[in-house]
C-alpha cells in the first residue's frame, strides 16, 4: 500500500472537510431559499416551484444578452411577442416604460399602422380627462361607462378564484368594467365592487331554468345587483366561432354547478348557438326581452365572417324603431382568444379585427345607427398602439382578456386548457393557485389598465386631439405592398348614410366637439 506524505494526507482531509462544509452550506441555502419562496406572495412561479422557479428570472435576464444567438428576437414570438409581454409587465408593475436607441418594431410590413403626428399639437394643458360614454339611452337604467379600456369575458371556472378576485379588485381601482364570460356571475366577480358586464352564452349559465332555457326570474336576480351594468348575449367568440364548449364533469364542482345552474358532477355541453335565435329578428326579440326584464343595456358579441346579416339586422331595427336596437355590439377577432378550441377554428375561421372592425362600423354608419349602437372591440389588442388604432378606426371601447392575464403574471405557458397553469391563473389546482396573491395582483391589474389609458392618451395628443375618442381614420396611415403608406380614411372610406336614414342619423348625432392642434388634418 502506498503511503501518502503527511502534508498530502492533511490536504486531502482539508479538501474533504471543505466539500462537506460546502455541501452543508449549499443544503442550508437551498432550505432557506425554499422557505423564502414558499412564504412569499409576489412571484407565483417561485411559490409554486420553490428554488427552481428562480432560474426562470435568471434565464430571462441572461436571454437579454444571448437571445440574438440562441432565442427568438423581441418581435418574433406568437401569439404575443416578448416586446408586447414586457411592455405589459412593466406597465403592471408601474415601472418606467420608456425605451432607448430606437424601435425594434419593423415598420415596413404591409398592414402596419402608423399614426400621423400633428406638427403643432394641442398644449399639455389642453388635454381633457377621459369622458364617460352613455350606453343604452332607452333603458330604464343606462350605463355611463367611465373607461374606454376594459376587461373582456373570462369565465369563472376557466379562471381560478384568486384570478377573478384580483381582476375584480383591480377593475374597481382602475374604474373599468369586468365581463363575466359565459360561466355565470360568481361572488368573486362582485367581491371587488367593480362594474360588471354579465355575459349570456349559448348554455345560459347563471340565467337558465332547469331545462336550460332563459329564465326571467334568474335575469331579475342577476340584474338586482347594482354592479351588474349591462348584459352581453354571446353569439360567437374568436377562439371557436360556430362551436359550443364542454365543461368536463370533473370541473363541475358543487360551487360551479350552483353558479352556472347545472347538475353537479356531469358534463355540461354548450350548444353551438342559441337554439331560439335563427335570424336577426329573433336576436332582436331576445335582446329586447332581456332589456325589458332587467332594465339595463343589452348588446351582443360576435365574430364576423359573413356580414350580410348585419345589414338585415339594421333594416329590421328601422322597421321596429331605433329603441329596439342592441345597445352595443362587441366585435371579436377571429384569431382566437382565451378559450380552448380546435386549431382549425382558432387558426382559420372568422375575420380578424383589422378587417371586421371597420366593416361593422361602416355598416352601422351607412344605416344611420352608429351613434345609437356603441361599438366594443376585442382581440389581441394589448398595447397602446393597438388600442389607439381600434379607437381611431371606429370603436367606442376596447376590451382585453389576455392583456389582463399577463398583468396577473401569465408567462404564456400555453397550458390554459390543461389545469396545470404554472402561475395559478387558469387552474383549479389549489397548490398552484397559492402562487397568485389577489391583493398583490389587483394592484398590477389596475396599473396595467391605467397605464394603457395614459399611453393611448399620449398617442392621441401627439396626433393633435385632446382625447382618444376624437381620433379618426385620418390620423392613421397603413403601409401597403409597395412600402408606401396611405391614409386609412382612403383605404376604408366612410360610406354615405343612406338617404332614407339621414334624418335618424342627424337626430342621434351628438353635438360636435373637437379641440385640435394646427395643420393636423
C-alpha positions as CSV (number, residue, x, y, z in Angstrom):
1,X,0.0,0.0,0.0
2,X,1.3,3.4,-1.0
3,X,1.7,5.7,2.0
4,X,0.9,9.4,1.2
5,X,3.1,12.0,2.7
6,X,1.7,13.7,5.8
7,X,1.1,17.0,4.1
8,X,-0.8,15.3,1.2
9,X,-3.0,13.4,3.6
10,X,-3.7,16.6,5.6
11,X,-4.5,18.4,2.3
12,X,-6.9,15.7,1.2
13,X,-8.5,15.8,4.7
14,X,-8.9,19.5,4.5
15,X,-10.4,19.2,1.0
16,X,-12.9,16.6,2.1
17,X,-13.8,18.8,5.1
18,X,-14.3,21.7,2.7
19,X,-16.6,19.8,0.4
20,X,-18.6,18.5,3.4
21,X,-19.0,22.1,4.7
22,X,-19.8,23.4,1.2
23,X,-22.4,20.7,0.7
24,X,-23.9,21.5,4.1
25,X,-23.9,25.2,3.4
26,X,-25.4,24.6,0.0
27,X,-28.2,22.5,1.5
28,X,-28.8,25.2,4.1
29,X,-29.0,27.8,1.3
30,X,-31.5,25.6,-0.6
31,X,-33.6,25.2,2.5
32,X,-33.6,28.9,3.2
33,X,-34.5,29.8,-0.4
34,X,-37.2,27.1,-0.3
35,X,-38.8,28.7,2.8
36,X,-38.5,32.2,1.3
37,X,-40.1,31.2,-1.9
38,X,-42.9,29.2,-0.4
39,X,-43.8,32.0,2.1
40,X,-43.6,35.0,-0.4
41,X,-46.7,36.0,-2.4
42,X,-45.3,38.3,-5.1
43,X,-44.0,35.7,-7.6
44,X,-46.3,32.8,-8.4
45,X,-43.7,30.8,-10.2
46,X,-41.3,30.9,-7.3
47,X,-44.0,30.0,-4.9
48,X,-45.3,27.1,-6.9
49,X,-41.8,25.9,-7.9
50,X,-39.6,27.0,-5.0
51,X,-35.8,27.4,-5.7
52,X,-36.2,26.0,-9.3
53,X,-38.5,28.9,-10.1
54,X,-35.7,31.3,-9.6
55,X,-33.9,30.0,-12.7
56,X,-36.7,31.5,-14.8
57,X,-35.7,35.0,-13.8
58,X,-32.1,34.2,-14.2
59,X,-32.5,32.7,-17.7
60,X,-34.9,35.6,-18.7
61,X,-32.2,38.1,-17.6
62,X,-29.5,36.2,-19.5
63,X,-31.7,36.0,-22.5
64,X,-31.5,39.7,-22.9
65,X,-27.8,39.2,-23.8
66,X,-27.9,35.9,-25.6
67,X,-31.3,35.8,-27.4
68,X,-29.8,37.2,-30.6
69,X,-27.8,34.0,-30.8
70,X,-30.0,31.3,-29.2
71,X,-33.5,32.6,-28.8
72,X,-36.3,34.4,-30.8
73,X,-35.9,38.1,-31.3
74,X,-38.1,40.6,-29.4
75,X,-40.8,40.8,-32.1
76,X,-40.8,37.2,-33.4
77,X,-42.9,35.1,-30.9
78,X,-46.6,34.2,-31.3
79,X,-49.3,34.8,-30.2
80,X,-47.7,37.6,-28.2
81,X,-44.0,38.5,-28.6
82,X,-41.5,39.4,-25.9
83,X,-41.7,43.1,-26.5
84,X,-45.5,43.1,-26.1
85,X,-45.3,41.0,-22.9
86,X,-42.6,43.1,-21.4
87,X,-44.5,46.3,-22.0
88,X,-47.5,44.8,-20.2
89,X,-45.3,43.6,-17.3
90,X,-43.6,47.0,-16.9
91,X,-47.0,48.7,-17.0
92,X,-48.5,46.3,-14.5
93,X,-45.6,46.9,-12.1
94,X,-45.8,50.7,-12.6
95,X,-42.3,50.8,-13.8
96,X,-40.9,53.3,-16.3
97,X,-42.0,52.2,-19.8
98,X,-39.6,54.3,-21.9
99,X,-37.1,52.7,-24.2
100,X,-33.9,53.9,-25.9
101,X,-31.8,53.5,-29.0
102,X,-34.7,53.2,-31.5
103,X,-37.7,51.0,-32.2
104,X,-37.2,47.2,-32.6
105,X,-40.5,47.1,-34.4
106,X,-40.4,46.5,-38.2
107,X,-42.5,49.4,-39.6
108,X,-42.4,48.3,-43.2
109,X,-44.6,45.1,-43.5
110,X,-47.9,45.7,-45.3
111,X,-50.7,46.4,-42.9
112,X,-48.6,48.2,-40.4
113,X,-50.4,51.2,-38.8
114,X,-48.5,54.4,-38.4
115,X,-50.1,57.3,-36.5
116,X,-49.9,60.8,-38.1
117,X,-48.4,63.2,-35.7
118,X,-49.5,66.8,-35.7
119,X,-46.8,69.5,-36.2
120,X,-48.4,71.8,-33.8
121,X,-50.4,69.7,-31.3
122,X,-52.6,71.0,-28.5
123,X,-50.7,72.2,-25.5
124,X,-50.4,69.9,-22.5
125,X,-52.9,71.9,-20.5
126,X,-55.4,71.4,-23.3
127,X,-55.7,67.7,-22.7
128,X,-59.0,66.6,-21.1
129,X,-60.0,63.8,-18.8
130,X,-61.5,60.6,-20.2
131,X,-65.2,61.2,-20.5
132,X,-67.9,58.6,-19.7
133,X,-70.0,57.4,-22.7
134,X,-73.6,56.5,-22.2
135,X,-74.7,53.0,-23.3
136,X,-78.4,52.2,-23.6
137,X,-80.2,55.6,-23.7
138,X,-83.6,53.9,-24.0
139,X,-83.1,51.7,-21.0
140,X,-84.6,52.2,-17.5
141,X,-81.0,52.2,-16.2
142,X,-78.5,53.4,-18.8
143,X,-74.8,52.8,-18.1
144,X,-72.3,55.7,-18.2
145,X,-69.2,53.7,-18.9
146,X,-66.2,55.6,-17.5
147,X,-63.3,53.8,-19.2
148,X,-62.5,53.1,-22.9
149,X,-60.3,50.1,-21.9
150,X,-61.9,47.2,-20.0
151,X,-61.6,43.5,-19.1
152,X,-63.0,41.1,-21.7
153,X,-65.0,38.0,-21.0
154,X,-63.3,35.3,-19.0
155,X,-65.4,32.7,-17.1
156,X,-65.1,31.8,-13.5
157,X,-64.2,28.1,-13.8
158,X,-61.9,28.8,-16.7
159,X,-60.1,31.3,-14.4
160,X,-59.2,30.5,-10.8
161,X,-60.8,32.0,-7.8
162,X,-57.8,34.2,-6.9
163,X,-57.5,35.4,-10.5
164,X,-61.2,36.5,-10.6
165,X,-60.7,38.2,-7.2
166,X,-57.6,40.1,-8.4
167,X,-59.4,41.2,-11.6
168,X,-62.5,42.4,-9.7
169,X,-60.5,44.4,-7.2
170,X,-58.1,45.8,-9.9
171,X,-61.0,46.8,-12.1
172,X,-62.6,48.7,-9.2
173,X,-59.4,50.7,-8.6
174,X,-58.9,51.4,-12.3
175,X,-62.5,52.4,-12.9
176,X,-63.1,49.9,-15.7
177,X,-65.7,47.2,-16.2
178,X,-65.2,43.4,-16.0
179,X,-67.0,41.0,-18.2
180,X,-68.0,37.7,-16.5
181,X,-67.6,35.5,-19.6
182,X,-70.3,32.9,-20.2
183,X,-69.7,31.0,-16.9
184,X,-72.2,33.0,-14.9
185,X,-71.9,35.6,-12.1
186,X,-69.9,34.4,-9.1
187,X,-69.4,36.1,-5.7
188,X,-65.8,36.7,-6.7
189,X,-66.8,38.9,-9.6
190,X,-68.8,41.1,-7.2
191,X,-66.3,41.0,-4.4
192,X,-64.2,43.9,-5.6
193,X,-67.1,46.3,-6.2
194,X,-66.3,46.9,-9.9
195,X,-68.8,47.4,-12.7
196,X,-69.9,44.1,-14.2
197,X,-71.0,43.1,-17.7
198,X,-72.9,39.8,-17.4
199,X,-72.3,37.6,-20.5
200,X,-75.0,35.1,-21.5
201,X,-73.6,32.2,-23.6
202,X,-75.5,29.6,-25.5
203,X,-75.9,27.4,-22.4
204,X,-77.4,30.4,-20.5
205,X,-75.2,29.7,-17.5
206,X,-76.4,31.7,-14.4
207,X,-79.7,32.7,-16.0
208,X,-81.2,29.4,-17.0
209,X,-84.0,27.3,-15.7
210,X,-83.8,23.6,-15.0
211,X,-84.3,22.8,-18.7
212,X,-81.6,25.2,-19.9
213,X,-83.9,27.9,-21.2
214,X,-83.5,31.6,-20.5
215,X,-85.2,32.4,-17.2
216,X,-86.8,35.8,-16.5
217,X,-86.6,35.1,-12.7
218,X,-82.8,34.5,-12.9
219,X,-82.3,37.5,-15.1
220,X,-84.0,39.7,-12.4
221,X,-81.9,38.1,-9.7
222,X,-78.7,39.0,-11.6
223,X,-79.9,42.5,-12.5
224,X,-80.8,43.2,-8.9
225,X,-77.0,43.6,-8.3
226,X,-76.3,47.3,-8.8
227,X,-72.8,46.4,-10.0
228,X,-74.2,44.5,-13.0
229,X,-74.4,47.3,-15.5
230,X,-75.0,45.5,-18.8
231,X,-75.9,42.1,-20.4
232,X,-74.0,40.7,-23.4
233,X,-75.5,38.0,-25.5
234,X,-72.7,35.9,-26.8
235,X,-73.4,34.7,-30.3
236,X,-69.8,33.5,-31.0
237,X,-66.2,34.1,-29.9
238,X,-62.9,34.4,-31.6
239,X,-61.5,31.1,-30.3
240,X,-64.3,28.9,-31.7
241,X,-66.9,30.6,-33.9
242,X,-69.7,28.2,-34.6
243,X,-68.6,25.8,-31.9
244,X,-70.1,25.2,-28.4
245,X,-68.0,24.2,-25.4
246,X,-67.9,21.3,-23.0
247,X,-67.3,21.6,-19.3
248,X,-66.0,18.2,-18.1
249,X,-67.7,16.6,-15.2
250,X,-64.5,16.7,-13.1
251,X,-64.7,20.6,-13.2
252,X,-68.4,20.8,-12.3
253,X,-67.8,21.2,-8.6
254,X,-70.7,22.0,-6.2
255,X,-69.8,25.7,-6.4
256,X,-69.5,25.8,-10.2
257,X,-72.8,23.8,-10.5
258,X,-74.6,26.3,-8.2
259,X,-73.3,29.4,-10.0
260,X,-74.0,28.0,-13.5
261,X,-77.3,26.4,-12.7
262,X,-76.3,22.9,-13.9
263,X,-76.2,19.4,-12.3
264,X,-73.1,18.7,-10.2
265,X,-70.6,16.1,-11.5
266,X,-71.9,15.9,-15.0
267,X,-70.5,17.0,-18.3
268,X,-72.1,20.3,-19.4
269,X,-72.3,20.8,-23.1
270,X,-73.0,24.3,-24.6
271,X,-74.9,24.4,-27.9
272,X,-73.0,25.8,-30.9
273,X,-75.6,28.7,-31.0
274,X,-78.7,29.9,-29.2
275,X,-81.4,27.4,-30.4
276,X,-84.2,30.1,-30.2
277,X,-82.3,32.5,-32.5
278,X,-82.5,31.7,-36.2
279,X,-82.0,35.2,-37.6
280,X,-81.7,38.9,-36.9
281,X,-85.3,39.4,-36.0
282,X,-85.3,36.7,-33.3
283,X,-82.0,38.0,-32.0
284,X,-83.7,41.4,-31.5
285,X,-86.6,39.6,-29.8
286,X,-84.2,38.1,-27.2
287,X,-82.2,41.3,-26.7
288,X,-85.4,43.3,-26.1
289,X,-86.7,40.6,-23.7
290,X,-83.5,40.8,-21.6
291,X,-83.6,44.6,-21.7
292,X,-87.3,44.7,-20.7
293,X,-86.8,42.2,-17.8
294,X,-83.6,43.8,-16.4
295,X,-84.0,47.4,-17.3
296,X,-80.3,47.5,-18.3
297,X,-78.4,47.9,-21.6
298,X,-78.1,44.7,-23.7
299,X,-75.9,44.0,-26.7
300,X,-74.3,41.1,-28.4
301,X,-70.8,39.7,-29.1
302,X,-69.9,38.1,-32.4
303,X,-67.1,37.1,-34.7
304,X,-67.8,38.5,-38.1
305,X,-67.4,36.2,-41.1
306,X,-70.3,36.7,-43.5
307,X,-71.8,40.1,-42.9
308,X,-75.0,40.4,-44.9
309,X,-76.9,39.6,-41.8
310,X,-75.7,42.8,-40.2
311,X,-77.4,44.8,-43.0
312,X,-80.6,42.8,-42.4
313,X,-80.3,43.5,-38.7
314,X,-80.1,47.2,-39.4
315,X,-83.1,47.1,-41.7
316,X,-85.1,45.2,-39.1
317,X,-84.1,47.8,-36.4
318,X,-85.5,50.6,-38.6
319,X,-88.8,48.7,-39.1
320,X,-89.2,48.3,-35.3
321,X,-87.8,51.6,-34.2
322,X,-84.3,52.6,-33.0
323,X,-85.3,51.8,-29.4
324,X,-85.2,48.1,-30.5
325,X,-81.5,48.2,-31.5
326,X,-78.9,46.4,-29.4
327,X,-77.2,49.0,-27.2
328,X,-73.8,47.7,-28.2
329,X,-72.1,45.3,-30.5
330,X,-68.8,43.6,-29.4
331,X,-66.7,42.6,-32.4
332,X,-64.4,39.8,-31.6
333,X,-61.4,38.9,-33.7
334,X,-61.3,35.5,-35.5
335,X,-57.7,34.7,-34.5
336,X,-58.5,33.1,-31.1
337,X,-58.7,34.2,-27.5
338,X,-58.5,32.7,-24.0
339,X,-60.9,29.9,-24.8
340,X,-59.6,26.4,-25.6
341,X,-60.7,25.4,-29.2
342,X,-59.8,23.2,-32.1
343,X,-56.9,24.6,-34.0
344,X,-58.7,24.7,-37.4
345,X,-61.3,27.1,-35.9
346,X,-58.8,29.2,-34.0
347,X,-56.5,29.5,-37.0
348,X,-58.8,29.8,-39.9
349,X,-62.4,30.8,-39.2
350,X,-63.7,34.3,-38.8
351,X,-62.3,37.7,-39.9
352,X,-59.5,39.3,-37.9
353,X,-60.4,42.5,-36.2
354,X,-58.4,44.7,-38.5
355,X,-60.9,43.8,-41.3
356,X,-64.1,43.3,-39.3
357,X,-64.0,46.4,-37.1
358,X,-64.1,49.0,-40.0
359,X,-66.6,46.8,-41.8
360,X,-69.1,46.7,-38.8
361,X,-68.6,50.4,-38.0
362,X,-69.3,51.4,-41.6
363,X,-72.4,49.3,-41.9
364,X,-73.8,51.0,-38.7
365,X,-72.9,54.3,-40.2
366,X,-74.5,53.5,-43.5
367,X,-77.8,52.8,-41.8
368,X,-77.6,55.9,-39.5
369,X,-77.2,53.8,-36.4
370,X,-73.5,54.4,-35.5
371,X,-74.4,56.9,-32.7
372,X,-77.2,54.6,-31.4
373,X,-75.2,51.4,-31.2
374,X,-71.9,51.6,-29.3
375,X,-69.1,49.5,-30.7
376,X,-66.8,47.4,-28.5
377,X,-63.9,45.5,-29.9
378,X,-61.7,42.7,-28.6
379,X,-58.9,40.5,-30.0
380,X,-55.1,40.7,-29.3
381,X,-55.3,44.5,-28.5
382,X,-52.8,44.6,-25.7
383,X,-50.5,47.6,-26.4
384,X,-51.3,51.3,-26.6
385,X,-50.8,51.5,-30.4
386,X,-53.3,48.7,-31.0
387,X,-55.9,50.2,-28.7
388,X,-55.4,53.6,-30.2
389,X,-55.8,52.1,-33.7
390,X,-59.1,50.5,-32.7
391,X,-60.5,53.7,-31.4
392,X,-59.4,55.7,-34.4
393,X,-60.9,53.0,-36.7
394,X,-64.3,53.3,-35.1
395,X,-64.5,51.6,-31.7
396,X,-66.0,53.3,-28.6
397,X,-64.4,50.8,-26.2
398,X,-61.7,48.2,-26.3
399,X,-61.7,45.1,-24.1
400,X,-58.8,42.7,-23.4
401,X,-58.6,39.3,-21.8
402,X,-55.1,38.1,-22.4
403,X,-53.6,41.5,-21.7
404,X,-55.1,41.4,-18.2
405,X,-53.9,37.8,-17.9
406,X,-50.4,39.0,-18.5
407,X,-50.9,41.7,-15.8
408,X,-51.8,38.8,-13.4
409,X,-48.4,37.2,-14.1
410,X,-49.2,34.9,-17.1
411,X,-46.0,33.7,-18.8
412,X,-47.6,32.4,-22.0
413,X,-47.0,28.8,-20.9
414,X,-49.9,27.8,-23.2
415,X,-51.4,25.5,-20.6
416,X,-54.7,27.3,-20.1
417,X,-56.7,24.2,-21.0
418,X,-54.7,21.6,-19.0
419,X,-55.3,22.7,-15.4
420,X,-51.6,23.0,-15.0
421,X,-51.1,26.8,-15.3
422,X,-47.8,27.5,-13.5
423,X,-49.0,30.9,-12.4
424,X,-52.3,29.9,-10.9
425,X,-54.5,31.9,-13.3
426,X,-56.3,29.1,-15.2
427,X,-56.1,26.2,-12.9
428,X,-58.2,24.7,-10.1
429,X,-55.1,23.1,-8.5
430,X,-55.1,24.6,-5.0
431,X,-51.3,24.2,-4.8
432,X,-50.7,26.2,-8.0
433,X,-53.3,28.8,-7.0
434,X,-51.3,29.6,-3.9
435,X,-48.8,31.4,-6.1
436,X,-51.4,34.1,-7.1
437,X,-52.0,36.6,-4.3
438,X,-55.1,38.5,-5.2
439,X,-54.1,41.6,-3.2
440,X,-50.8,42.0,-5.0
441,X,-52.1,41.1,-8.4
442,X,-55.1,43.6,-8.1
443,X,-52.6,46.4,-8.0
444,X,-50.9,45.2,-11.1
445,X,-54.3,44.8,-12.9
446,X,-55.1,48.4,-12.1
447,X,-51.7,49.7,-13.1
448,X,-51.9,47.9,-16.4
449,X,-55.3,49.5,-17.2
450,X,-54.4,53.0,-16.1
451,X,-51.0,53.0,-17.9
452,X,-52.7,51.7,-21.0
453,X,-55.2,54.6,-20.9
454,X,-52.4,57.1,-20.2
455,X,-50.3,56.0,-23.2
456,X,-53.3,55.9,-25.6
457,X,-53.8,59.5,-24.5
458,X,-50.2,60.2,-25.3
459,X,-50.7,58.9,-28.8
460,X,-53.9,60.9,-29.3
461,X,-52.2,64.1,-28.0
462,X,-49.4,63.6,-30.5
463,X,-52.0,63.3,-33.2
464,X,-53.3,66.7,-32.3
465,X,-56.5,65.9,-30.5
466,X,-57.3,66.4,-26.8
467,X,-58.6,62.9,-26.1
468,X,-58.5,59.5,-27.8
469,X,-62.1,59.3,-29.0
470,X,-61.5,62.4,-31.1
471,X,-59.1,60.4,-33.2
472,X,-60.3,59.2,-36.6
473,X,-59.1,57.2,-39.6
474,X,-57.4,60.3,-40.9
475,X,-55.0,60.1,-38.0
476,X,-53.7,56.7,-39.2
477,X,-51.8,55.6,-42.3
478,X,-51.4,51.9,-43.3
479,X,-48.3,50.5,-45.1
480,X,-49.0,48.9,-48.5
481,X,-47.3,46.2,-50.5
482,X,-45.1,48.8,-52.3
483,X,-43.7,50.0,-49.0
484,X,-45.7,53.3,-49.0
485,X,-48.4,54.2,-46.6
486,X,-51.8,55.5,-47.4
487,X,-54.3,57.3,-45.1
488,X,-56.8,54.8,-43.5
489,X,-59.7,57.0,-44.4
490,X,-58.8,56.5,-48.0
491,X,-58.3,52.8,-47.5
492,X,-61.6,52.5,-45.6
493,X,-63.7,55.5,-46.7
494,X,-66.8,56.0,-44.6
495,X,-69.9,55.3,-46.8
496,X,-72.6,57.9,-47.0
497,X,-75.7,57.5,-44.8
498,X,-78.5,56.0,-46.9
499,X,-80.9,58.9,-47.8
500,X,-83.9,57.3,-46.0
501,X,-82.0,57.2,-42.7
502,X,-80.3,60.6,-42.8
503,X,-82.9,62.2,-40.5
504,X,-82.5,59.4,-38.0
505,X,-78.7,59.8,-38.0
506,X,-78.9,63.5,-37.6
507,X,-81.2,63.2,-34.6
508,X,-78.8,60.7,-32.9
509,X,-75.6,62.6,-33.6
510,X,-74.0,64.3,-30.5
511,X,-73.1,67.9,-30.8
512,X,-69.7,68.4,-32.5
513,X,-66.7,68.8,-30.2
514,X,-63.2,68.9,-31.2
515,X,-60.1,70.6,-30.0
516,X,-57.1,70.0,-32.3
517,X,-53.7,71.4,-32.9
518,X,-52.8,73.3,-36.1
519,X,-52.2,71.8,-39.5
520,X,-53.3,68.4,-38.3
521,X,-55.8,67.4,-40.9
